[in-house]
Amino acid sequence: MKVPFSPPRIDEHTVEAVAEVLRSGWITTGPKTKQFEHDLATYCGVERVLCLNSATAGLELMLRWFGVGPGDEVIVPAYTYCATANVVVHCGAKPVMVDVGADFNMSPEALRAAITERTKAVMPVDIGGWPCDYDAIRKVLNDDKVKSMFKPAGEHQEKLGRILLLSDAAHSFGAEYKGRKAGTLADVSVFSFHAVKNLTAAEGGAIAFSLPEVFKSEEIYRYLAIMSLHGQTKDALAKTSGSEWRYDVIDAGYKCNMTDIQAAIGALELKRYDETLARRKQIFEQYRDVFGKKNWAIIPPFEEDGVRSSFHVFLLRIKDVNEEIRDAIIKRIIEQQVFVNVHFTPLPLLTVYRERGYKMADYPVAYEQFKSEISLPVYFDLTDEAIQRVTDVVVEAVEHCIVKVG
């Protein structure tokens, strides 16, 4: 039996949702996107959500809105996908990497030690869908000593009066932290709707605003919507909704809007998202029930102490192995047509950041997590039979490689 890693949920309902948009004659940003934004905001419990073509675009738009630029620093975890740091580089600022904890997420202690007068934003990442310790992170950012170090530049930084908490929530749509949903846990949270995500729109992302009341979410939404369309003050929908064609361009913006075709897929997935989360939780539990009995396995946290994952990636770790053994295990698994992955190669190991002077030795926990991690298949249509196949193959591969090395 071949078991793919993470195919999207595509069925006749998906096909019909897209066909409906195609038949409507309106395929770019329009009524479907606007309704999807409204429904996302309702789900998360925030005033406003802006949909875009990717989470990456959302992160960069927010950094630029906050005035992050050359000479500034943004703190990111060393254990994340490159997009988290790339957007900082795009803005001309410096990514400051910090180590993570045993849950793969940013260490609040490492965060505190990395803050300087140049720090303008912190970007924690909810790896695998498990929320970071946002209370601990907020405690650091609201510390009087830390706030006194903040040197605001520009209107938005002056108004906030502290470091911006910008959550890379690409993995965690639907996760919960102490009674609050992802989207409300930081000043701003950015989701991904990429093809492999729990809630997909084929591609896409969204910004959820949860800033202090001194900011007006509607104003920020309108400004960023303009900036996602080259800085143009009227989108195609607005142009066709009235008699006035004239528009202006207020800044050199970007082209990163979401289309109604994408929104149609996303809206369908949102309607059945509770069902999606329930099935993904069952898969996590079945993996836990098998691997929890193995003395070589480390199970990722996914529901404890008022925190619940979005069940996006099952980050299985193998005790006391190095990269070579881990890779041998993966090779043996894939040879049996069970497809697994690794989330992620830490930033300091990537050429782009290694050549910028970042050293993996400075982030020992991140490396320890990485060298032993294997991501297992998790998706809605994964059958119990396929789960059994995955667990059988993984157990055989691990125990073969461990015995062989031993």
C-alpha positions as CSV (number, residue, x, y, z in Angstrom):
1,M,0.0,0.0,0.0
2,K,1.3,3.4,-1.0
3,V,0.7,6.1,1.6
4,P,1.4,9.7,0.5
5,F,2.5,12.3,3.0
6,S,-0.1,15.0,2.9
7,P,-2.5,15.3,-0.1
8,P,-5.1,18.0,0.0
9,R,-8.8,17.1,0.5
10,I,-10.2,17.4,-3.0
11,D,-13.7,15.9,-3.6
12,E,-16.7,16.7,-5.7
13,H,-17.7,19.4,-3.3
14,T,-14.4,21.1,-4.0
15,V,-14.8,20.8,-7.7
16,E,-18.3,22.2,-7.5
17,A,-17.2,25.2,-5.4
18,V,-14.6,26.1,-7.9
19,A,-16.9,25.5,-10.8
20,E,-19.5,27.9,-9.2
21,V,-16.9,30.7,-9.2
22,L,-15.8,30.0,-12.8
23,R,-19.4,30.1,-14.0
24,S,-20.0,33.3,-12.1
25,G,-17.5,35.1,-14.3
26,W,-15.7,36.7,-11.3
27,I,-12.5,34.9,-10.5
28,T,-10.2,37.4,-9.0
29,T,-10.6,39.1,-5.6
30,G,-14.3,39.6,-5.2
31,P,-17.4,38.6,-3.2
32,K,-16.1,35.1,-2.3
33,T,-12.9,36.5,-0.9
34,K,-14.7,39.1,1.2
35,Q,-17.1,36.5,2.6
36,F,-14.2,34.2,3.4
37,E,-12.5,36.9,5.3
38,H,-15.7,37.6,7.3
39,D,-16.1,33.9,8.1
40,L,-12.5,33.5,9.1
41,A,-12.8,36.5,11.5
42,T,-15.9,35.0,13.0
43,Y,-14.2,31.6,13.5
44,C,-11.1,33.1,15.1
45,G,-13.0,35.7,17.2
46,V,-11.3,38.8,15.8
47,E,-12.7,41.9,14.2
48,R,-10.9,41.7,10.9
49,V,-9.0,39.2,8.7
50,L,-7.3,40.0,5.4
51,C,-6.8,37.2,2.9
52,L,-3.7,37.2,0.7
53,N,-1.9,34.8,-1.7
54,S,0.4,33.5,1.0
55,A,1.3,33.6,4.7
56,T,4.7,34.9,3.6
57,A,3.1,38.0,2.0
58,G,1.2,38.5,5.2
59,L,4.2,38.5,7.4
60,E,6.1,40.9,5.2
61,L,3.2,43.3,4.9
62,M,2.9,43.4,8.7
63,L,6.6,44.1,9.2
64,R,6.6,46.9,6.7
65,W,3.4,48.3,8.2
66,F,5.1,48.4,11.5
67,G,8.1,50.2,10.0
68,V,10.7,47.5,10.2
69,G,13.7,48.2,8.1
70,P,17.5,48.6,7.8
71,G,19.1,48.7,11.2
72,D,16.3,46.9,12.9
73,E,16.2,43.4,14.4
74,V,13.4,40.8,14.4
75,I,13.7,37.8,16.7
76,V,12.7,34.4,15.1
77,P,13.3,30.8,16.2
78,A,16.2,28.9,14.7
79,Y,13.8,26.0,14.1
80,T,11.3,27.1,11.4
81,Y,10.8,27.2,7.7
82,C,13.0,29.8,5.8
83,A,10.0,32.1,5.1
84,T,9.9,33.3,8.7
85,A,13.4,34.8,8.4
86,N,13.3,35.6,4.7
87,V,10.6,38.2,5.1
88,V,12.9,40.0,7.7
89,V,15.7,40.0,5.1
90,H,13.3,41.3,2.5
91,C,12.6,44.3,4.8
92,G,16.3,45.0,5.1
93,A,16.3,44.1,8.8
94,K,18.4,41.4,10.6
95,P,16.8,38.1,11.7
96,V,18.0,37.4,15.2
97,M,17.7,33.6,15.8
98,V,17.0,32.1,19.2
99,D,16.9,28.5,20.4
100,V,13.7,26.5,21.0
101,G,12.4,24.3,23.8
102,A,11.5,20.6,23.9
103,D,8.2,21.4,22.2
104,F,10.0,22.8,19.1
105,N,8.8,26.3,19.8
106,M,10.6,29.5,20.7
107,S,12.2,29.5,24.2
108,P,10.9,32.5,26.2
109,E,14.2,32.5,28.1
110,A,16.2,32.7,24.9
111,L,13.9,35.4,23.6
112,R,14.6,37.6,26.7
113,A,18.3,37.2,26.3
114,A,18.2,38.2,22.6
115,I,16.3,41.5,22.9
116,T,18.3,44.7,22.2
117,E,17.5,48.3,21.6
118,R,17.2,47.4,17.9
119,T,14.5,44.8,18.4
120,K,11.3,45.8,16.7
121,A,9.3,42.6,16.5
122,V,9.2,39.0,17.7
123,M,7.9,36.2,15.4
124,P,7.2,33.0,17.3
125,V,6.2,30.0,15.2
126,D,3.6,27.4,16.2
127,I,5.5,24.4,14.9
128,G,3.3,21.5,13.8
129,G,0.2,23.3,15.0
130,W,1.3,23.4,18.7
131,P,0.9,27.0,20.1
132,C,3.9,28.7,21.6
133,D,3.7,29.7,25.3
134,Y,2.2,33.1,24.5
135,D,1.7,34.1,28.1
136,A,5.4,33.6,28.8
137,I,6.3,35.5,25.6
138,R,4.0,38.4,26.5
139,K,5.4,38.5,30.0
140,V,8.8,39.1,28.5
141,L,7.6,41.8,26.1
142,N,5.6,43.6,28.7
143,D,8.5,43.6,31.3
144,D,9.3,47.1,32.3
145,K,13.0,46.7,31.6
146,V,12.3,45.2,28.1
147,K,9.8,48.0,27.3
148,S,12.4,50.7,28.4
149,M,14.8,49.3,25.8
150,F,12.3,49.7,22.9
151,K,13.2,52.7,20.7
152,P,10.1,53.5,18.6
153,A,10.5,54.9,15.1
154,G,7.3,56.0,13.4
155,E,3.6,56.3,14.2
156,H,2.7,52.7,14.7
157,Q,5.7,51.9,16.9
158,E,5.0,54.9,19.0
159,K,1.4,53.9,19.4
160,L,2.2,50.3,20.4
161,G,5.0,51.4,22.7
162,R,6.7,48.0,22.7
163,I,8.0,45.2,20.6
164,L,5.4,43.8,18.1
165,L,4.3,40.2,18.7
166,L,3.7,38.8,15.2
167,S,2.8,35.1,15.2
168,D,3.8,32.9,12.4
169,A,0.7,30.7,12.8
170,A,1.1,29.0,9.4
171,H,0.6,25.6,11.0
172,S,-1.9,26.4,13.8
173,F,-5.3,27.5,12.3
174,G,-7.9,26.1,14.7
175,A,-5.4,25.5,17.6
176,E,-6.4,26.7,21.1
177,Y,-4.4,28.2,23.9
178,K,-6.1,28.5,27.3
179,G,-9.5,29.1,25.9
180,R,-8.4,31.4,23.0
181,K,-8.2,30.4,19.4
182,A,-5.1,31.0,17.2
183,G,-5.6,34.4,15.7
184,T,-6.1,36.1,19.0
185,L,-2.9,35.0,20.7
186,A,-0.6,37.7,19.4
187,D,-0.9,41.3,18.2
188,V,-1.2,39.9,14.7
189,S,-1.3,36.3,13.5
190,V,-0.6,35.1,10.0
191,F,-2.1,31.8,8.7
192,S,-1.2,29.7,5.7
193,F,-3.6,28.0,3.3
194,H,-1.0,26.2,1.3
195,A,-1.9,22.9,-0.4
196,V,-0.6,20.8,2.5
197,K,-2.2,22.8,5.3
198,N,-5.2,21.6,7.3
199,L,-7.3,24.3,5.7
200,T,-6.2,24.8,2.1
201,A,-7.2,27.3,-0.5
202,A,-4.7,25.6,-3.0
203,E,-2.4,28.5,-2.0
204,G,-3.1,31.5,0.2
205,G,-2.8,33.0,3.6
206,A,-4.5,35.4,5.9
207,I,-3.7,38.1,8.5
208,A,-5.8,38.1,11.7
209,F,-5.7,41.4,13.6
210,S,-5.8,41.4,17.4
211,L,-3.9,44.6,18.3
212,P,-4.7,46.7,21.3
213,E,-7.8,48.9,21.1
214,V,-5.7,52.0,20.3
215,F,-5.4,50.6,16.8
216,K,-8.4,50.4,14.5
217,S,-8.5,47.0,12.8
218,E,-10.7,48.3,10.0
219,E,-8.2,51.1,9.1
220,I,-5.3,48.6,9.1
221,Y,-7.3,46.2,7.0
222,R,-8.2,48.8,4.4
223,Y,-4.6,50.1,4.1
224,L,-3.1,46.6,3.8
225,A,-5.7,45.6,1.2
226,I,-4.6,48.5,-0.8
227,M,-0.9,47.6,-0.3
228,S,-1.7,44.0,-1.5
229,L,-2.8,45.5,-4.9
230,H,0.2,47.7,-5.8
231,G,-1.0,50.4,-3.5
232,Q,-4.0,51.0,-5.7
233,T,-7.0,52.6,-3.9
234,K,-9.6,50.7,-5.9
235,D,-9.7,47.0,-6.6
236,A,-11.6,45.4,-9.5
237,L,-14.7,44.8,-7.4
238,A,-14.8,48.4,-6.2
239,K,-14.4,49.7,-9.8
240,T,-17.5,47.7,-11.0
241,S,-19.6,48.7,-8.0
242,G,-20.0,52.3,-8.9
243,S,-19.9,54.9,-11.7
244,E,-16.5,56.4,-10.8
245,W,-13.5,54.6,-12.4
246,R,-10.7,56.9,-11.1
247,Y,-8.2,55.5,-8.7
248,D,-4.9,56.5,-7.1
249,V,-1.8,54.7,-6.1
250,I,-0.7,55.8,-2.6
251,D,2.6,53.8,-2.3
252,A,4.7,51.3,-4.2
253,G,2.7,48.2,-3.0
254,Y,2.8,44.6,-3.8
255,K,0.6,42.1,-5.8
256,C,-0.4,39.5,-3.3
257,N,-4.2,39.4,-3.2
258,M,-6.3,36.2,-2.9
259,T,-8.6,35.2,-5.7
260,D,-12.2,34.1,-5.5
261,I,-11.2,30.7,-6.9
262,Q,-8.9,30.2,-3.9
263,A,-11.5,31.7,-1.5
264,A,-14.1,29.2,-2.7
265,I,-11.9,26.3,-1.8
266,G,-11.0,27.8,1.5
267,A,-14.6,28.7,2.4
268,L,-15.6,25.1,1.8
269,E,-12.8,23.8,4.0
270,L,-13.8,26.2,6.7
271,K,-17.4,25.0,6.8
272,R,-16.2,21.4,7.4
273,Y,-13.1,22.4,9.5
274,D,-14.4,20.9,12.8
275,E,-14.7,17.6,11.0
276,T,-11.2,18.0,9.7
277,L,-9.8,18.7,13.2
278,A,-11.6,15.8,14.7
279,R,-10.2,13.3,12.2
280,R,-6.7,14.7,12.5
281,K,-6.9,14.4,16.3
282,Q,-7.9,10.7,15.9
283,I,-4.8,10.2,13.7
284,F,-2.6,11.8,16.3
285,E,-4.1,9.6,19.0
286,Q,-3.6,6.4,17.0
287,Y,0.0,7.3,16.4
288,R,0.4,8.0,20.1
289,D,-1.2,4.7,21.1
290,V,1.4,2.8,19.0
291,F,4.6,4.8,19.4
292,G,3.9,5.6,23.1
293,K,4.7,2.0,23.9
294,K,8.1,2.2,22.3
295,N,11.0,3.2,24.5
296,W,12.8,4.8,21.5
297,A,9.9,7.2,20.6
298,I,9.3,10.8,21.8
299,I,5.7,11.8,21.2
300,P,4.9,15.5,20.4
301,P,2.5,17.4,22.7
302,F,-0.9,17.9,21.1
303,E,-3.4,18.4,23.9
304,E,-2.6,19.2,27.5
305,D,-3.0,21.9,30.2
306,G,-5.6,23.9,28.3
307,V,-3.6,23.9,25.1
308,R,-4.7,22.1,21.9
309,S,-2.9,21.6,18.7
310,S,-4.3,22.0,15.2
311,F,-2.9,18.5,14.6
312,H,-1.1,19.7,11.5
313,V,2.2,17.7,11.7
314,F,3.0,14.7,13.9
315,L,6.6,15.3,14.9
316,L,7.9,11.9,15.9
317,R,11.3,11.9,17.4
318,I,13.7,8.9,17.8
319,K,15.8,8.8,20.9
320,D,19.6,8.7,20.8
321,V,20.0,8.8,17.0
322,N,22.1,11.1,14.8
323,E,21.2,12.6,11.4
324,E,22.7,9.6,9.5
325,I,20.6,7.1,11.4
326,R,17.5,9.2,11.1
327,D,18.0,9.5,7.4
328,A,18.6,5.8,7.1
329,I,15.3,5.2,8.9
330,I,13.5,7.6,6.5
331,K,15.1,5.9,3.5
332,R,13.9,2.5,4.6
333,I,10.3,3.9,5.3
334,I,10.1,5.5,1.8
335,E,11.3,2.3,0.2
336,Q,8.1,0.7,1.5
337,Q,6.1,3.4,-0.3
338,V,5.2,5.2,3.0
339,F,6.1,8.9,2.5
340,V,7.4,10.9,5.5
341,N,9.2,14.2,5.8
342,V,11.3,16.3,8.2
343,H,10.0,19.6,9.7
344,F,12.3,21.5,9.3
345,T,16.0,22.0,8.4
346,P,16.9,24.6,11.0
347,L,17.8,28.0,9.6
348,P,21.5,28.0,10.4
349,L,22.0,24.9,8.4
350,L,20.7,26.5,5.2
351,T,23.2,28.0,2.9
352,V,21.5,31.4,2.8
353,Y,21.9,31.8,6.6
354,R,25.1,29.8,7.1
355,E,26.8,32.2,4.7
356,R,25.4,35.1,6.8
357,G,27.3,33.9,9.8
358,Y,24.7,31.9,11.7
359,K,26.1,28.8,13.4
360,M,24.1,25.7,14.3
361,A,26.2,25.2,17.4
362,D,24.6,28.3,18.9
363,Y,21.2,26.6,18.9
364,P,21.8,23.1,20.5
365,V,18.2,22.3,21.3
366,A,17.1,23.1,17.8
367,Y,19.7,20.8,16.4
368,E,18.8,18.0,18.9
369,Q,15.2,18.2,17.8
370,F,16.0,18.3,14.1
371,K,18.5,15.3,14.0
372,S,15.9,12.9,15.4
373,E,12.7,14.2,13.9
374,I,10.4,12.4,11.4
375,S,7.1,13.8,10.3
376,L,4.4,11.2,9.7
377,P,1.4,11.4,7.3
378,V,-1.6,13.2,8.6
379,Y,-4.5,14.1,6.4
380,F,-8.3,13.9,6.4
381,D,-8.6,11.0,4.0
382,L,-5.9,8.8,5.7
383,T,-7.7,5.6,6.5
384,D,-7.3,3.4,9.6
385,E,-5.8,0.8,7.4
386,A,-3.2,3.3,6.1
387,I,-2.4,4.4,9.6
388,Q,-1.7,0.8,10.5
389,R,0.6,0.5,7.5
390,V,2.4,3.7,8.5
391,T,3.0,2.5,12.1
392,D,4.1,-1.0,11.0
393,V,6.6,0.3,8.5
394,V,8.0,3.0,10.9
395,V,8.4,0.6,13.7
396,E,10.1,-1.9,11.5
397,A,12.4,0.7,10.0
398,V,13.4,2.2,13.3
399,E,14.1,-1.1,15.0
400,H,16.0,-2.4,12.1
401,C,18.3,0.6,11.9
402,I,18.7,0.8,15.7
403,V,19.6,-2.9,15.9
404,K,21.9,-2.6,12.9
405,V,23.8,0.3,14.4
406,G,23.8,-1.2,17.9
